[in-house]
Structures are given as structure tokens and as C-alpha cells.
Amino acid sequence: MIDRTTDVKAVRTALKRSRVVGLLGPRQCGKTTLAREFVAPDSLNYFDLESPASLARLSEPETALRPLKGLVVIDEIQRCPELFPLLRVLADRQPLPARFLILGSAAPDLLRQSSETLAGRLETLPLEGFRLADLGAAAQDRHWLRGGFPLAYTARSEADSFQWRRQFLQTFLERDIPQLGLGIPAVALRRFWNMVAHYHGQTWNGAELARALAVGESTVRRYLDLMTGVFMFRQLPPWFENLGKRQVKAPKAYVRDSGLLHALLGLTDRQALEHHPKVGASWEGYAVEEVLKALQPDEAYYWATHNGAELDLLLFKNGRRIGVECKRADAPTLTPSMRTARRDLKLDELRVVYPGTMRYPLGEGIEAVPLADCVDAK
């Protein structure tokens, strides 16, 4: 069993300071397993809203929830959004007999009731599957290929992992999206998902995607926001300031899980990945996700100018500006773009993250850092 001590500690800390904690992430990422570290599934304090027995117990929700003491877990909360007003009432009791850990597969903007009724009471925590810091440096190649979903990562073979991911994609589009009440045809979303996989790591061009899919630009934007809200895509916003240069002002789009990206691209094993034209973009997206999980910055952007200077990540953390450039190279070297980013953005440090094992300086305030070192260095 993979040790997820970091996630357990984060949930425990959040429960000490907040009345309601939302553990949010995609389906099958391990939320339920993590919640069962706190409350046993056969306890009266555990409700799984995909279980008929739990739904029957909640037929009179106030009668079921009000007498409970200690920690109460409600799994798949998005299936019963009508519980949110009651949770507000129960969370406001003095003294407070129970705290609530709610698990959901949609971001707060899709769970609109939670953001409105639990304002000031709800603390949300993201959970995105296994992170490299959980697994160790030796697992990097396998983790990059298979992604962080537990059943994909731990599958017996590459073929089994690939098949699980393909099945996950189909089930997600055909079952999970309709359960969120989003009436978008699965075929249309699948075509859109495949298109974004081929644009992975590029600046968002809604007009080009709209032409390719024969729909309106507002439609593809709605699809992008939807898939971002269910943790499948990441939109990385641009950073721009008055530098006297023309800067890119459109977001970048990534498929968040590298294993799902490879399934969409039909990459069944490491050899296929190494020979695919998107291998560099795949590594960039993988490194971006792992760095963001590990460093948990206050704000995250990318930066690019129309003259060609760019930076994969501009992070603001504890008042510092940290630049991150992701390079799939055996020994990255200093480039003019790195110097420009360091100077123009007034970076406190610039880390050039790469798949190797040696840490070494490239210039003043610029250092090549193995990804495994970067995700271990908080």
C-alpha cells in the first residue's frame, strides 16, 4: 500500500481548524480510501451516496445527521447537493458536536451550493492521485507513463494499466458527466478531449479548436471550463505586467494526469512514448503538475512574449518569485530565454527541472534541479 502520509496530515490539520472540510478530486484518485483512514466504512458516521443503504439512511437527512458526534464522512457529495443547507445549520451549532469531511468529484464552482451556503465554514483540499513525492525518485518513469490514479499506477502490466485508463475515460464521459447534471453529449466531449490532448501544453486557441470541431468558440470554451472543473484539465493563466514587451495573454491548457494523456494519444508503453512527437510536451505537463502539488504556491502562472522568451511556471510563494522551466534533457544548459525571464520578471530563483539525477548551477540564481529533488524540497 502506498504511503499517503502527506495527505492524511493535511486532512487532519484542516479538520482541526474548519467545521467542514471538502476533499475534492477526480473519481478513482483515492479520496474514499483516504477518508477511511478517519472513519470506518461500516460506521454510522460514514455515508457513501453511491450506496443504496446510505441513501436510504439519508431519506430524512436531519434525523440521520443531527444526533451524530465526532467526525462524519459524506462521500460523493455532488450527488445530493440539497444537503449543503443542512450542513450549514449543523456546522453552526455551539458547542459543535460533529465536524464533516465531504468528498466530491467536482470543483467548488460546479458545486455552487457549497460555495454559497458554506461560505466561511468550508475548507477545500485537492487530491489528485499519487504524487511523485509519495512514490520516490525510482518510480519516476513508471509514474510519468501511467499517471497518478492508484489503479492505473499499481496495475500488473503496462497493458492492464493502459486498458484501465481507456475504460476510465469512457466511464467518465458516459456516466460521471451526466451524473453532474451536465447535458453535453459524450461523443462531443470525447472529440474535444482528444483534440486538447494533441494541443497539450500549448497556448489556448479556441478559434482553431472550434473550427476543427465544427462548433462555436463559446462552446469549446464551455467544454474547457467544464473539464477544468472536474479536474481533468488545467488552465494555466498567463502573467503579464508592464515590461515594454508584447506578452501572450491566453492561458495554456494541459491534461492534468499524464497517464490519461498517454491513453488519449494511444501510447501503450515507454517506447511508444519516447518516439512520439508530444513526448516533450508530456514531460512538461507532468513536471508542472508535480511541482504544483509539491510547492503549493499562493499563485501560479506561465509567462511568454511574442519575441519568444517564455517561462513554464511563475510561482508566487511567501512573497518570493520562483521561476520553473521544465526541460526533458540529459543536461540542460543556460538559454537566452532563461536570462530574459530571470531579469525581466525579477525572479528570486529559477529552477530548471529535468529528469536527471544531478543538481548543478547554470548561472546566477539559476540552477538545474532533478524533478525528484524539486518535489521533495518544499
Secondary structure, DSSP 4 states (H G I P E B T S, - for coil): ----HHHHHHHHHHHHH-SEEEEE--TTSSHHHHHTTTS-TTSTTEEETTSHHHHHHTTSHHHHHTT--EEEEEESGGG-GGGHHHHHHHHT-SS--EEEEEEESS-TTTSHHHHHHSTTTEEEEE--S--HHHH-GGGHHHHHHH-S-HHHHT-SSHHHHHHHHHHHHHHIIIIIHHHTT----HHHHHHHHHHHHHTTTEEP-HHHHHHHHTS-HHHHHHHHHHHHHTTSEEEE-B----SSS-B--S-EEEES-HHHHHHHTT--SHHHHHTSTTHHHHHHHHHHHHHHHHH--SEEEEEEBTTS-EEEEEEEETTEEEEEEE--SSS----HHHHHHHHHTT-SEEEEEESSS--EEEETTEEEEEHHHHHH--
